[in-house]
Amino acid sequence: MSEMNRRSAIKQAAALAAIPFGSFAFGQTPKKEEAPKPKEPAPYADAKLVKGEPPAIAEKSFTIAVLPDTQHYSEKHPKTYLAQTQYILDQQKARNIQAVLHLGDITNRNTVAEWENASAAMKKLDGHLPWFFCTGNHDYSEGGGCKDRTTRLNDYFPAKMFRDRPTFGGTYDKEPDRMENSYSLFSVGGRDFMVLALEFGPRADVIRWANTVVGKHPKREVILITHALIYFDETRYNWKKYGTKQSWNPHAYPIAKATNDDVTDGEELWDKLISKHENFILTLNGHVLNDGLGRVTTTTPAGRDVPQVLVNFQMKPNGGDGWLRLLEFKADGRTVETWDYSPMLKMRNESAQNRFTMTTAPVKLA
Protein backbone atom coordinates (compact mmCIF):
# COMPACT_ATOMS: atom_id res chain seq x y z
CA MET A 1 0.00 0.00 0.00
CA SER A 2 1.39 3.40 -0.96
CA GLU A 3 1.93 6.03 1.70
CA MET A 4 -0.91 8.18 0.20
CA ASN A 5 -3.40 5.29 0.19
CA ARG A 6 -2.39 4.32 3.71
CA ARG A 7 -3.10 7.81 5.00
CA SER A 8 -6.47 7.82 3.25
CA ALA A 9 -7.38 4.46 4.80
CA ILE A 10 -6.42 5.63 8.28
CA LYS A 11 -8.51 8.80 7.89
CA GLN A 12 -11.52 6.79 6.69
CA ALA A 13 -11.23 4.29 9.55
CA ALA A 14 -10.99 7.11 12.08
CA ALA A 15 -14.05 8.76 10.62
CA LEU A 16 -16.04 5.51 10.77
CA ALA A 17 -14.96 4.87 14.32
CA ALA A 18 -16.31 8.23 15.37
CA ILE A 19 -19.84 7.34 14.18
CA PRO A 20 -22.04 5.66 16.82
CA PHE A 21 -22.70 1.98 16.25
CA GLY A 22 -25.98 1.32 14.45
CA SER A 23 -26.28 4.75 12.93
CA PHE A 24 -26.01 3.29 9.42
CA ALA A 25 -26.20 -0.16 7.87
CA PHE A 26 -23.07 -2.19 7.15
CA GLY A 27 -21.67 -1.34 3.73
CA GLN A 28 -23.76 1.83 3.47
CA THR A 29 -21.97 5.14 2.93
CA PRO A 30 -22.71 7.52 5.78
CA LYS A 31 -24.68 10.59 4.75
CA LYS A 32 -22.95 13.93 4.78
CA GLU A 33 -24.37 16.45 7.17
CA GLU A 34 -26.27 19.15 5.30
CA ALA A 35 -24.93 22.65 5.80
CA PRO A 36 -27.41 24.86 7.63
CA LYS A 37 -29.33 27.14 5.33
CA PRO A 38 -28.29 30.78 5.60
CA LYS A 39 -30.77 32.81 7.57
CA GLU A 40 -32.80 35.44 5.79
CA PRO A 41 -31.69 38.91 6.91
CA ALA A 42 -34.04 40.45 9.45
CA PRO A 43 -36.36 42.91 7.68
CA TYR A 44 -35.25 45.77 9.91
CA ALA A 45 -31.63 44.76 10.49
CA ASP A 46 -30.32 48.09 9.17
CA ALA A 47 -33.16 50.20 10.54
CA LYS A 48 -33.11 52.76 13.29
CA LEU A 49 -36.73 52.61 14.37
CA VAL A 50 -38.09 55.40 16.56
CA LYS A 51 -41.59 55.44 18.03
CA GLY A 52 -43.85 58.25 16.90
CA GLU A 53 -44.23 60.55 13.94
CA PRO A 54 -41.58 62.84 12.52
CA PRO A 55 -41.30 66.17 14.33
CA ALA A 56 -43.41 69.12 13.28
CA ILE A 57 -42.27 70.82 10.09
CA ALA A 58 -40.43 74.12 10.18
CA GLU A 59 -42.22 77.42 9.69
CA LYS A 60 -43.08 78.08 6.02
CA SER A 61 -42.09 74.53 5.01
CA PHE A 62 -44.39 72.35 2.94
CA THR A 63 -44.52 68.59 2.38
CA ILE A 64 -44.83 66.28 -0.60
CA ALA A 65 -45.89 62.73 0.32
CA VAL A 66 -44.48 59.79 -1.66
CA LEU A 67 -46.11 56.37 -2.12
CA PRO A 68 -43.79 53.78 -3.69
CA ASP A 69 -44.84 50.33 -4.95
CA THR A 70 -48.23 49.67 -3.40
CA GLN A 71 -48.57 46.45 -5.40
CA HIS A 72 -48.88 44.08 -2.44
CA TYR A 73 -51.35 46.36 -0.68
CA SER A 74 -53.58 46.38 -3.75
CA GLU A 75 -53.31 42.60 -3.99
CA LYS A 76 -53.42 41.43 -0.36
CA HIS A 77 -53.41 44.31 2.13
CA PRO A 78 -55.94 46.93 0.97
CA LYS A 79 -56.45 48.22 4.53
CA THR A 80 -52.80 49.25 4.63
CA TYR A 81 -53.18 51.25 1.42
CA LEU A 82 -56.27 52.97 2.85
CA ALA A 83 -54.36 53.71 6.05
CA GLN A 84 -51.61 55.40 4.06
CA THR A 85 -53.87 57.80 2.22
CA GLN A 86 -55.94 58.43 5.36
CA TYR A 87 -52.77 59.34 7.24
CA ILE A 88 -51.83 61.80 4.51
CA LEU A 89 -55.28 63.38 4.78
CA ASP A 90 -55.06 63.55 8.56
CA GLN A 91 -51.67 65.27 8.31
CA GLN A 92 -52.54 67.59 5.44
CA LYS A 93 -52.88 70.71 7.56
CA ALA A 94 -50.23 70.00 10.20
CA ARG A 95 -47.55 69.15 7.64
CA ASN A 96 -48.78 71.49 4.92
CA ILE A 97 -48.96 68.60 2.45
CA GLN A 98 -49.30 69.99 -1.05
CA ALA A 99 -49.17 66.89 -3.28
CA VAL A 100 -48.93 63.09 -3.30
CA LEU A 101 -46.65 61.22 -5.73
CA HIS A 102 -47.08 57.53 -6.56
CA LEU A 103 -43.97 55.89 -8.05
CA GLY A 104 -45.60 53.02 -9.95
CA ASP A 105 -46.46 49.36 -9.45
CA ILE A 106 -49.83 50.54 -8.26
CA THR A 107 -50.94 46.92 -8.64
CA ASN A 108 -49.14 43.58 -8.63
CA ARG A 109 -50.94 41.63 -11.33
CA ASN A 110 -52.97 44.29 -13.14
CA THR A 111 -56.25 42.67 -12.07
CA VAL A 112 -59.68 44.24 -11.69
CA ALA A 113 -59.74 43.55 -7.94
CA GLU A 114 -56.35 45.19 -7.42
CA TRP A 115 -57.29 48.28 -9.40
CA GLU A 116 -60.49 48.57 -7.39
CA ASN A 117 -58.48 48.49 -4.16
CA ALA A 118 -56.01 51.05 -5.50
CA SER A 119 -58.81 53.29 -6.72
CA ALA A 120 -60.53 53.22 -3.35
CA ALA A 121 -57.31 54.26 -1.59
CA MET A 122 -56.20 56.99 -4.00
CA LYS A 123 -59.64 58.53 -4.44
CA LYS A 124 -59.80 59.25 -0.72
CA LEU A 125 -57.54 62.17 -1.63
CA ASP A 126 -59.97 63.62 -4.20
CA GLY A 127 -61.20 67.07 -3.30
CA HIS A 128 -58.44 67.43 -0.70
CA LEU A 129 -55.04 66.99 -2.34
CA PRO A 130 -53.63 66.70 -5.85
CA TRP A 131 -52.13 63.29 -6.55
CA PHE A 132 -49.97 62.20 -9.43
CA PHE A 133 -48.69 58.78 -10.51
CA CYS A 134 -46.64 56.83 -13.00
CA THR A 135 -46.91 53.20 -14.11
CA GLY A 136 -44.68 50.31 -13.05
CA ASN A 137 -43.90 47.07 -14.82
CA HIS A 138 -46.51 45.20 -12.73
CA ASP A 139 -49.23 47.51 -14.03
CA TYR A 140 -48.82 46.09 -17.56
CA SER A 141 -50.19 42.99 -19.29
CA GLU A 142 -52.32 40.19 -17.94
CA GLY A 143 -50.80 38.96 -14.70
CA GLY A 144 -48.51 41.99 -14.47
CA GLY A 145 -45.92 40.35 -16.72
CA CYS A 146 -45.01 43.52 -18.66
CA LYS A 147 -45.19 41.82 -22.04
CA ASP A 148 -46.77 44.84 -23.74
CA ARG A 149 -48.25 48.27 -22.92
CA THR A 150 -51.77 47.06 -22.12
CA THR A 151 -53.00 48.15 -18.69
CA ARG A 152 -56.21 48.66 -16.76
CA LEU A 153 -54.90 51.96 -15.42
CA ASN A 154 -57.08 54.05 -17.71
CA ASP A 155 -60.23 52.19 -16.71
CA TYR A 156 -59.78 53.41 -13.14
CA PHE A 157 -57.74 56.60 -13.53
CA PRO A 158 -58.92 57.96 -16.92
CA ALA A 159 -57.69 61.26 -18.33
CA LYS A 160 -61.20 62.73 -18.21
CA MET A 161 -61.09 62.37 -14.42
CA PHE A 162 -58.14 64.77 -14.21
CA ARG A 163 -58.64 67.25 -17.06
CA ASP A 164 -60.76 69.71 -15.09
CA ARG A 165 -58.45 69.76 -12.09
CA PRO A 166 -56.43 72.97 -11.66
CA THR A 167 -53.15 71.03 -11.50
CA PHE A 168 -53.64 69.13 -14.78
CA GLY A 169 -51.11 70.06 -17.45
CA GLY A 170 -51.51 67.46 -20.18
CA THR A 171 -50.73 63.96 -21.43
CA TYR A 172 -48.47 62.43 -24.07
CA ASP A 173 -49.56 64.07 -27.31
CA LYS A 174 -49.85 60.78 -29.24
CA GLU A 175 -52.08 59.29 -26.52
CA PRO A 176 -54.13 62.23 -25.16
CA ASP A 177 -56.72 59.98 -23.51
CA ARG A 178 -54.22 57.85 -21.61
CA MET A 179 -52.58 58.67 -18.28
CA GLU A 180 -49.36 56.64 -18.47
CA ASN A 181 -47.45 59.82 -19.35
CA SER A 182 -48.58 63.16 -17.99
CA TYR A 183 -47.45 66.41 -16.48
CA SER A 184 -49.03 68.43 -13.69
CA LEU A 185 -48.49 71.95 -12.39
CA PHE A 186 -48.80 73.39 -8.91
CA SER A 187 -47.42 76.34 -6.96
CA VAL A 188 -46.64 76.78 -3.28
CA GLY A 189 -44.60 79.25 -1.23
CA GLY A 190 -43.82 81.39 -4.23
CA ARG A 191 -42.40 78.44 -6.15
CA ASP A 192 -43.80 76.98 -9.37
CA PHE A 193 -43.49 73.22 -9.86
CA MET A 194 -44.06 70.65 -12.56
CA VAL A 195 -44.43 66.93 -11.85
CA LEU A 196 -43.48 64.98 -14.96
CA ALA A 197 -44.76 61.39 -14.75
CA LEU A 198 -43.34 58.89 -17.24
CA GLU A 199 -44.24 55.26 -17.91
CA PHE A 200 -42.03 52.30 -17.01
CA GLY A 201 -39.11 52.24 -19.44
CA PRO A 202 -40.39 55.23 -21.46
CA ARG A 203 -40.58 54.87 -25.22
CA ALA A 204 -38.34 57.03 -27.43
CA ASP A 205 -41.24 59.16 -28.64
CA VAL A 206 -42.41 59.71 -25.07
CA ILE A 207 -38.96 61.16 -24.35
CA ARG A 208 -39.39 63.45 -27.39
CA TRP A 209 -42.70 64.68 -25.93
CA ALA A 210 -41.22 65.09 -22.44
CA ASN A 211 -38.41 67.27 -23.79
CA THR A 212 -40.98 69.48 -25.49
CA VAL A 213 -43.09 69.85 -22.34
CA VAL A 214 -40.14 70.68 -20.07
CA GLY A 215 -38.74 73.06 -22.67
CA LYS A 216 -42.00 75.02 -22.69
CA HIS A 217 -41.84 75.55 -18.91
CA PRO A 218 -38.24 76.66 -18.27
CA LYS A 219 -39.13 78.53 -15.07
CA ARG A 220 -40.87 75.57 -13.45
CA GLU A 221 -38.98 73.39 -10.97
CA VAL A 222 -39.42 69.89 -12.41
CA ILE A 223 -39.77 66.73 -10.33
CA LEU A 224 -39.57 63.59 -12.45
CA ILE A 225 -41.36 60.45 -11.27
CA THR A 226 -40.79 57.22 -13.17
CA HIS A 227 -40.64 53.65 -11.97
CA ALA A 228 -37.04 52.65 -12.81
CA LEU A 229 -34.21 55.17 -12.84
CA ILE A 230 -31.56 54.46 -10.18
CA TYR A 231 -30.44 51.19 -8.61
CA PHE A 232 -29.94 50.19 -4.97
CA ASP A 233 -26.12 50.52 -5.21
CA GLU A 234 -26.19 54.28 -5.90
CA THR A 235 -25.81 53.94 -9.67
CA ARG A 236 -28.31 54.64 -12.43
CA TYR A 237 -29.77 51.79 -14.44
CA ASN A 238 -27.35 51.44 -17.35
CA TRP A 239 -27.97 48.54 -19.72
CA LYS A 240 -25.01 49.37 -21.98
CA LYS A 241 -22.55 49.34 -19.10
CA TYR A 242 -23.96 46.75 -16.70
CA GLY A 243 -26.45 44.65 -18.66
CA THR A 244 -27.92 41.90 -16.51
CA LYS A 245 -25.53 42.68 -13.64
CA GLN A 246 -28.24 45.13 -12.59
CA SER A 247 -31.46 43.24 -12.02
CA TRP A 248 -34.82 44.47 -13.32
CA ASN A 249 -33.55 46.90 -15.97
CA PRO A 250 -36.41 47.83 -18.37
CA HIS A 251 -34.34 46.43 -21.25
CA ALA A 252 -34.51 42.97 -19.64
CA TYR A 253 -38.32 42.74 -19.69
CA PRO A 254 -40.49 41.02 -22.33
CA ILE A 255 -41.81 44.43 -23.39
CA ALA A 256 -38.36 45.34 -24.70
CA LYS A 257 -38.22 42.24 -26.90
CA ALA A 258 -41.77 42.85 -28.13
CA THR A 259 -41.06 46.46 -29.15
CA ASN A 260 -37.61 46.19 -30.73
CA ASP A 261 -36.14 47.50 -27.47
CA ASP A 262 -38.18 50.70 -27.48
CA VAL A 263 -37.58 51.32 -23.78
CA THR A 264 -35.38 53.74 -21.86
CA ASP A 265 -33.39 53.10 -18.69
CA GLY A 266 -31.96 55.51 -16.11
CA GLU A 267 -28.73 56.42 -17.89
CA GLU A 268 -30.64 57.04 -21.11
CA LEU A 269 -33.14 59.22 -19.24
CA TRP A 270 -30.27 61.28 -17.90
CA ASP A 271 -28.60 61.62 -21.31
CA LYS A 272 -31.72 62.16 -23.41
CA LEU A 273 -33.90 64.20 -21.05
CA ILE A 274 -32.73 65.34 -17.61
CA SER A 275 -29.30 66.67 -18.59
CA LYS A 276 -30.77 68.64 -21.48
CA HIS A 277 -32.65 71.02 -19.19
CA GLU A 278 -31.61 73.19 -16.28
CA ASN A 279 -34.87 73.04 -14.31
CA PHE A 280 -35.02 69.44 -13.07
CA ILE A 281 -34.58 69.59 -9.30
CA LEU A 282 -35.30 65.98 -8.27
CA THR A 283 -36.15 62.51 -9.59
CA LEU A 284 -37.95 59.76 -7.68
CA ASN A 285 -38.35 56.08 -8.52
CA GLY A 286 -39.35 52.80 -6.88
CA HIS A 287 -39.13 49.30 -8.42
CA VAL A 288 -35.77 48.09 -7.07
CA LEU A 289 -35.49 45.37 -4.42
CA ASN A 290 -32.61 44.49 -2.05
CA ASP A 291 -32.86 47.31 0.53
CA GLY A 292 -34.97 49.37 -1.91
CA LEU A 293 -33.09 52.55 -1.07
CA GLY A 294 -30.51 54.65 -2.85
CA ARG A 295 -29.61 58.09 -4.11
CA VAL A 296 -27.32 59.64 -6.69
CA THR A 297 -26.52 63.29 -7.32
CA THR A 298 -25.32 64.23 -10.81
CA THR A 299 -24.19 67.60 -12.13
CA THR A 300 -25.76 69.01 -15.29
CA PRO A 301 -23.72 70.66 -18.08
CA ALA A 302 -24.46 74.06 -16.50
CA GLY A 303 -23.25 72.92 -13.08
CA ARG A 304 -26.55 72.25 -11.29
CA ASP A 305 -26.74 69.22 -8.99
CA VAL A 306 -29.78 66.98 -9.47
CA PRO A 307 -30.54 64.44 -6.70
CA GLN A 308 -32.03 61.16 -7.94
CA VAL A 309 -33.68 59.03 -5.28
CA LEU A 310 -34.86 55.41 -5.05
CA VAL A 311 -37.39 54.42 -2.42
CA ASN A 312 -39.24 51.11 -2.23
CA PHE A 313 -40.62 49.30 0.83
CA GLN A 314 -42.38 46.29 -0.73
CA MET A 315 -39.82 43.84 0.72
CA LYS A 316 -40.81 44.65 4.30
CA PRO A 317 -43.34 42.39 6.09
CA ASN A 318 -47.01 42.59 5.11
CA GLY A 319 -46.23 43.98 1.68
CA GLY A 320 -44.35 46.96 3.08
CA ASP A 321 -45.74 47.61 6.57
CA GLY A 322 -47.36 50.81 5.33
CA TRP A 323 -44.13 52.83 5.05
CA LEU A 324 -44.35 56.07 3.11
CA ARG A 325 -41.95 58.97 2.57
CA LEU A 326 -42.47 62.60 3.54
CA LEU A 327 -40.37 65.24 1.79
CA GLU A 328 -40.25 68.51 3.71
CA PHE A 329 -39.32 71.41 1.43
CA LYS A 330 -37.81 74.20 3.52
CA ALA A 331 -38.42 77.92 3.10
CA ASP A 332 -34.88 78.54 1.80
CA GLY A 333 -35.95 77.04 -1.54
CA ARG A 334 -33.14 74.49 -1.58
CA THR A 335 -33.25 72.18 1.45
CA VAL A 336 -35.39 69.03 1.48
CA GLU A 337 -35.65 66.91 4.65
CA THR A 338 -36.58 63.26 4.18
CA TRP A 339 -38.63 61.26 6.68
CA ASP A 340 -39.96 57.70 6.39
CA TYR A 341 -42.99 56.86 8.51
CA SER A 342 -45.36 53.92 8.90
CA PRO A 343 -48.91 54.71 10.07
CA MET A 344 -49.33 50.96 10.66
CA LEU A 345 -46.34 50.62 12.99
CA LYS A 346 -46.57 54.21 14.23
CA MET A 347 -42.81 54.47 13.84
CA ARG A 348 -40.30 56.39 11.81
CA ASN A 349 -36.99 55.05 10.49
CA GLU A 350 -33.99 57.27 11.16
CA SER A 351 -31.28 55.18 9.54
CA ALA A 352 -28.92 57.09 7.24
CA GLN A 353 -30.69 55.68 4.18
CA ASN A 354 -34.13 56.73 5.40
CA ARG A 355 -33.50 59.99 7.19
CA PHE A 356 -31.34 62.46 5.25
CA THR A 357 -31.19 65.97 3.84
CA MET A 358 -31.00 66.86 0.14
CA THR A 359 -30.05 70.13 -1.48
CA THR A 360 -31.82 71.07 -4.70
CA ALA A 361 -30.36 73.58 -7.12
CA PRO A 362 -32.34 76.75 -7.84
CA VAL A 363 -33.74 77.27 -11.32
CA LYS A 364 -32.33 80.29 -13.12
CA LEU A 365 -35.30 82.51 -13.90
CA ALA A 366 -33.48 84.92 -16.23
C-alpha positions as CSV (number, residue, x, y, z in Angstrom):
1,M,0.0,0.0,0.0
2,S,1.4,3.4,-1.0
3,E,1.9,6.0,1.7
4,M,-0.9,8.2,0.2
5,N,-3.4,5.3,0.2
6,R,-2.4,4.3,3.7
7,R,-3.1,7.8,5.0
8,S,-6.5,7.8,3.3
9,A,-7.4,4.5,4.8
10,I,-6.4,5.6,8.3
11,K,-8.5,8.8,7.9
12,Q,-11.5,6.8,6.7
13,A,-11.2,4.3,9.5
14,A,-11.0,7.1,12.1
15,A,-14.1,8.8,10.6
16,L,-16.0,5.5,10.8
17,A,-15.0,4.9,14.3
18,A,-16.3,8.2,15.4
19,I,-19.8,7.3,14.2
20,P,-22.0,5.7,16.8
21,F,-22.7,2.0,16.2
22,G,-26.0,1.3,14.5
23,S,-26.3,4.8,12.9
24,F,-26.0,3.3,9.4
25,A,-26.2,-0.2,7.9
26,F,-23.1,-2.2,7.2
27,G,-21.7,-1.3,3.7
28,Q,-23.8,1.8,3.5
29,T,-22.0,5.1,2.9
30,P,-22.7,7.5,5.8
31,K,-24.7,10.6,4.7
32,K,-23.0,13.9,4.8
33,E,-24.4,16.5,7.2
34,E,-26.3,19.2,5.3
35,A,-24.9,22.7,5.8
36,P,-27.4,24.9,7.6
37,K,-29.3,27.1,5.3
38,P,-28.3,30.8,5.6
39,K,-30.8,32.8,7.6
40,E,-32.8,35.4,5.8
41,P,-31.7,38.9,6.9
42,A,-34.0,40.4,9.4
43,P,-36.4,42.9,7.7
44,Y,-35.2,45.8,9.9
45,A,-31.6,44.8,10.5
46,D,-30.3,48.1,9.2
47,A,-33.2,50.2,10.5
48,K,-33.1,52.8,13.3
49,L,-36.7,52.6,14.4
50,V,-38.1,55.4,16.6
51,K,-41.6,55.4,18.0
52,G,-43.8,58.3,16.9
53,E,-44.2,60.5,13.9
54,P,-41.6,62.8,12.5
55,P,-41.3,66.2,14.3
56,A,-43.4,69.1,13.3
57,I,-42.3,70.8,10.1
58,A,-40.4,74.1,10.2
59,E,-42.2,77.4,9.7
60,K,-43.1,78.1,6.0
61,S,-42.1,74.5,5.0
62,F,-44.4,72.3,2.9
63,T,-44.5,68.6,2.4
64,I,-44.8,66.3,-0.6
65,A,-45.9,62.7,0.3
66,V,-44.5,59.8,-1.7
67,L,-46.1,56.4,-2.1
68,P,-43.8,53.8,-3.7
69,D,-44.8,50.3,-4.9
70,T,-48.2,49.7,-3.4
71,Q,-48.6,46.5,-5.4
72,H,-48.9,44.1,-2.4
73,Y,-51.3,46.4,-0.7
74,S,-53.6,46.4,-3.7
75,E,-53.3,42.6,-4.0
76,K,-53.4,41.4,-0.4
77,H,-53.4,44.3,2.1
78,P,-55.9,46.9,1.0
79,K,-56.5,48.2,4.5
80,T,-52.8,49.2,4.6
81,Y,-53.2,51.2,1.4
82,L,-56.3,53.0,2.8
83,A,-54.4,53.7,6.1
84,Q,-51.6,55.4,4.1
85,T,-53.9,57.8,2.2
86,Q,-55.9,58.4,5.4
87,Y,-52.8,59.3,7.2
88,I,-51.8,61.8,4.5
89,L,-55.3,63.4,4.8
90,D,-55.1,63.5,8.6
91,Q,-51.7,65.3,8.3
92,Q,-52.5,67.6,5.4
93,K,-52.9,70.7,7.6
94,A,-50.2,70.0,10.2
95,R,-47.6,69.1,7.6
96,N,-48.8,71.5,4.9
97,I,-49.0,68.6,2.5
98,Q,-49.3,70.0,-1.1
99,A,-49.2,66.9,-3.3
100,V,-48.9,63.1,-3.3
101,L,-46.7,61.2,-5.7
102,H,-47.1,57.5,-6.6
103,L,-44.0,55.9,-8.1
104,G,-45.6,53.0,-9.9
105,D,-46.5,49.4,-9.5
106,I,-49.8,50.5,-8.3
107,T,-50.9,46.9,-8.6
108,N,-49.1,43.6,-8.6
109,R,-50.9,41.6,-11.3
110,N,-53.0,44.3,-13.1
111,T,-56.3,42.7,-12.1
112,V,-59.7,44.2,-11.7
113,A,-59.7,43.5,-7.9
114,E,-56.4,45.2,-7.4
115,W,-57.3,48.3,-9.4
116,E,-60.5,48.6,-7.4
117,N,-58.5,48.5,-4.2
118,A,-56.0,51.0,-5.5
119,S,-58.8,53.3,-6.7
120,A,-60.5,53.2,-3.3
121,A,-57.3,54.3,-1.6
122,M,-56.2,57.0,-4.0
123,K,-59.6,58.5,-4.4
124,K,-59.8,59.3,-0.7
125,L,-57.5,62.2,-1.6
126,D,-60.0,63.6,-4.2
127,G,-61.2,67.1,-3.3
128,H,-58.4,67.4,-0.7
129,L,-55.0,67.0,-2.3
130,P,-53.6,66.7,-5.9
131,W,-52.1,63.3,-6.5
132,F,-50.0,62.2,-9.4
133,F,-48.7,58.8,-10.5
134,C,-46.6,56.8,-13.0
135,T,-46.9,53.2,-14.1
136,G,-44.7,50.3,-13.1
137,N,-43.9,47.1,-14.8
138,H,-46.5,45.2,-12.7
139,D,-49.2,47.5,-14.0
140,Y,-48.8,46.1,-17.6
141,S,-50.2,43.0,-19.3
142,E,-52.3,40.2,-17.9
143,G,-50.8,39.0,-14.7
144,G,-48.5,42.0,-14.5
145,G,-45.9,40.4,-16.7
146,C,-45.0,43.5,-18.7
147,K,-45.2,41.8,-22.0
148,D,-46.8,44.8,-23.7
149,R,-48.3,48.3,-22.9
150,T,-51.8,47.1,-22.1
151,T,-53.0,48.2,-18.7
152,R,-56.2,48.7,-16.8
153,L,-54.9,52.0,-15.4
154,N,-57.1,54.1,-17.7
155,D,-60.2,52.2,-16.7
156,Y,-59.8,53.4,-13.1
157,F,-57.7,56.6,-13.5
158,P,-58.9,58.0,-16.9
159,A,-57.7,61.3,-18.3
160,K,-61.2,62.7,-18.2
161,M,-61.1,62.4,-14.4
162,F,-58.1,64.8,-14.2
163,R,-58.6,67.2,-17.1
164,D,-60.8,69.7,-15.1
165,R,-58.5,69.8,-12.1
166,P,-56.4,73.0,-11.7
167,T,-53.2,71.0,-11.5
168,F,-53.6,69.1,-14.8
169,G,-51.1,70.1,-17.5
170,G,-51.5,67.5,-20.2
171,T,-50.7,64.0,-21.4
172,Y,-48.5,62.4,-24.1
173,D,-49.6,64.1,-27.3
174,K,-49.8,60.8,-29.2
175,E,-52.1,59.3,-26.5
176,P,-54.1,62.2,-25.2
177,D,-56.7,60.0,-23.5
178,R,-54.2,57.9,-21.6
179,M,-52.6,58.7,-18.3
180,E,-49.4,56.6,-18.5
181,N,-47.4,59.8,-19.3
182,S,-48.6,63.2,-18.0
183,Y,-47.5,66.4,-16.5
184,S,-49.0,68.4,-13.7
185,L,-48.5,72.0,-12.4
186,F,-48.8,73.4,-8.9
187,S,-47.4,76.3,-7.0
188,V,-46.6,76.8,-3.3
189,G,-44.6,79.2,-1.2
190,G,-43.8,81.4,-4.2
191,R,-42.4,78.4,-6.1
192,D,-43.8,77.0,-9.4
193,F,-43.5,73.2,-9.9
194,M,-44.1,70.7,-12.6
195,V,-44.4,66.9,-11.8
196,L,-43.5,65.0,-15.0
197,A,-44.8,61.4,-14.8
198,L,-43.3,58.9,-17.2
199,E,-44.2,55.3,-17.9
200,F,-42.0,52.3,-17.0
201,G,-39.1,52.2,-19.4
202,P,-40.4,55.2,-21.5
203,R,-40.6,54.9,-25.2
204,A,-38.3,57.0,-27.4
205,D,-41.2,59.2,-28.6
206,V,-42.4,59.7,-25.1
207,I,-39.0,61.2,-24.4
208,R,-39.4,63.4,-27.4
209,W,-42.7,64.7,-25.9
210,A,-41.2,65.1,-22.4
211,N,-38.4,67.3,-23.8
212,T,-41.0,69.5,-25.5
213,V,-43.1,69.9,-22.3
214,V,-40.1,70.7,-20.1
215,G,-38.7,73.1,-22.7
216,K,-42.0,75.0,-22.7
217,H,-41.8,75.6,-18.9
218,P,-38.2,76.7,-18.3
219,K,-39.1,78.5,-15.1
220,R,-40.9,75.6,-13.4
221,E,-39.0,73.4,-11.0
222,V,-39.4,69.9,-12.4
223,I,-39.8,66.7,-10.3
224,L,-39.6,63.6,-12.5
225,I,-41.4,60.5,-11.3
226,T,-40.8,57.2,-13.2
227,H,-40.6,53.7,-12.0
228,A,-37.0,52.7,-12.8
229,L,-34.2,55.2,-12.8
230,I,-31.6,54.5,-10.2
231,Y,-30.4,51.2,-8.6
232,F,-29.9,50.2,-5.0
233,D,-26.1,50.5,-5.2
234,E,-26.2,54.3,-5.9
235,T,-25.8,53.9,-9.7
236,R,-28.3,54.6,-12.4
237,Y,-29.8,51.8,-14.4
238,N,-27.3,51.4,-17.4
239,W,-28.0,48.5,-19.7
240,K,-25.0,49.4,-22.0
241,K,-22.5,49.3,-19.1
242,Y,-24.0,46.8,-16.7
243,G,-26.4,44.7,-18.7
244,T,-27.9,41.9,-16.5
245,K,-25.5,42.7,-13.6
246,Q,-28.2,45.1,-12.6
247,S,-31.5,43.2,-12.0
248,W,-34.8,44.5,-13.3
249,N,-33.5,46.9,-16.0
250,P,-36.4,47.8,-18.4
251,H,-34.3,46.4,-21.2
252,A,-34.5,43.0,-19.6
253,Y,-38.3,42.7,-19.7
254,P,-40.5,41.0,-22.3
255,I,-41.8,44.4,-23.4
256,A,-38.4,45.3,-24.7
257,K,-38.2,42.2,-26.9
258,A,-41.8,42.8,-28.1
259,T,-41.1,46.5,-29.1
260,N,-37.6,46.2,-30.7
261,D,-36.1,47.5,-27.5
262,D,-38.2,50.7,-27.5
263,V,-37.6,51.3,-23.8
264,T,-35.4,53.7,-21.9
265,D,-33.4,53.1,-18.7
266,G,-32.0,55.5,-16.1
267,E,-28.7,56.4,-17.9
268,E,-30.6,57.0,-21.1
269,L,-33.1,59.2,-19.2
270,W,-30.3,61.3,-17.9
271,D,-28.6,61.6,-21.3
272,K,-31.7,62.2,-23.4
273,L,-33.9,64.2,-21.0
274,I,-32.7,65.3,-17.6
275,S,-29.3,66.7,-18.6
276,K,-30.8,68.6,-21.5
277,H,-32.7,71.0,-19.2
278,E,-31.6,73.2,-16.3
279,N,-34.9,73.0,-14.3
280,F,-35.0,69.4,-13.1
281,I,-34.6,69.6,-9.3
282,L,-35.3,66.0,-8.3
283,T,-36.2,62.5,-9.6
284,L,-37.9,59.8,-7.7
285,N,-38.4,56.1,-8.5
286,G,-39.3,52.8,-6.9
287,H,-39.1,49.3,-8.4
288,V,-35.8,48.1,-7.1
289,L,-35.5,45.4,-4.4
290,N,-32.6,44.5,-2.0
291,D,-32.9,47.3,0.5
292,G,-35.0,49.4,-1.9
293,L,-33.1,52.6,-1.1
294,G,-30.5,54.7,-2.9
295,R,-29.6,58.1,-4.1
296,V,-27.3,59.6,-6.7
297,T,-26.5,63.3,-7.3
298,T,-25.3,64.2,-10.8
299,T,-24.2,67.6,-12.1
300,T,-25.8,69.0,-15.3
301,P,-23.7,70.7,-18.1
302,A,-24.5,74.1,-16.5
303,G,-23.3,72.9,-13.1
304,R,-26.6,72.2,-11.3
305,D,-26.7,69.2,-9.0
306,V,-29.8,67.0,-9.5
307,P,-30.5,64.4,-6.7
308,Q,-32.0,61.2,-7.9
309,V,-33.7,59.0,-5.3
310,L,-34.9,55.4,-5.0
311,V,-37.4,54.4,-2.4
312,N,-39.2,51.1,-2.2
313,F,-40.6,49.3,0.8
314,Q,-42.4,46.3,-0.7
315,M,-39.8,43.8,0.7
316,K,-40.8,44.7,4.3
317,P,-43.3,42.4,6.1
318,N,-47.0,42.6,5.1
319,G,-46.2,44.0,1.7
320,G,-44.3,47.0,3.1
321,D,-45.7,47.6,6.6
322,G,-47.4,50.8,5.3
323,W,-44.1,52.8,5.0
324,L,-44.4,56.1,3.1
325,R,-42.0,59.0,2.6
326,L,-42.5,62.6,3.5
327,L,-40.4,65.2,1.8
328,E,-40.3,68.5,3.7
329,F,-39.3,71.4,1.4
330,K,-37.8,74.2,3.5
331,A,-38.4,77.9,3.1
332,D,-34.9,78.5,1.8
333,G,-35.9,77.0,-1.5
334,R,-33.1,74.5,-1.6
335,T,-33.3,72.2,1.5
336,V,-35.4,69.0,1.5
337,E,-35.7,66.9,4.6
338,T,-36.6,63.3,4.2
339,W,-38.6,61.3,6.7
340,D,-40.0,57.7,6.4
341,Y,-43.0,56.9,8.5
342,S,-45.4,53.9,8.9
343,P,-48.9,54.7,10.1
344,M,-49.3,51.0,10.7
345,L,-46.3,50.6,13.0
346,K,-46.6,54.2,14.2
347,M,-42.8,54.5,13.8
348,R,-40.3,56.4,11.8
349,N,-37.0,55.1,10.5
350,E,-34.0,57.3,11.2
351,S,-31.3,55.2,9.5
352,A,-28.9,57.1,7.2
353,Q,-30.7,55.7,4.2
354,N,-34.1,56.7,5.4
355,R,-33.5,60.0,7.2
356,F,-31.3,62.5,5.3
357,T,-31.2,66.0,3.8
358,M,-31.0,66.9,0.1
359,T,-30.0,70.1,-1.5
360,T,-31.8,71.1,-4.7
361,A,-30.4,73.6,-7.1
362,P,-32.3,76.8,-7.8
363,V,-33.7,77.3,-11.3
364,K,-32.3,80.3,-13.1
365,L,-35.3,82.5,-13.9
366,A,-33.5,84.9,-16.2
